[in-house]
Amino acid sequence: MEEIRTAEEFNDKTLEGNVLIQFSATWCAPCKTLTKTMEALEPSHRHVKIYKVDVDVMDKDLLREYNVRSVPKLVMFAGGHDVAEMTGAKPLAVVEEFINENIN
């Protein structure tokens, strides 16, 4: 899973169609669990680009814009707009359903 490091890169990547962003932190155990889930989903969801954002290095204004108050947090983008979000480490089936319900 590719990591986004700047707000500019974030803005560019979220315009690419169906995009799923995982906000996380390296010190967060639930984030590590969700990362494994996301990596398992990537091969079967080629129609969705999946990226990770480390909240400790990302611009704080961007984190406020997307109301990132706890991690892990998933935000789904379709056509350049955020369409859904989910917080917490969820099982693979729940994340897969979240993706399928929110793709454009």
C-alpha angles and dihedrals in degrees: 000000000000118000123225112215107178137045090236091054090046091054092048095047096048090060092063098094119259106020130169118198123197113201108203147143131230092234094052115102095196088051090057090051092050091047089059089050092049092049089051091052098048098081094052095044104053089148089068123063110218122203137172127222120198106217091206093064102029123100107272092222090062091049090052091048090058093038094239102177099145136021145266096042128163122206120187120208126195122181092352095306129104105242105171144004138197130187128210138033105297130185119265094256092054093049091046091052090048090054095045093049094051107039118113 
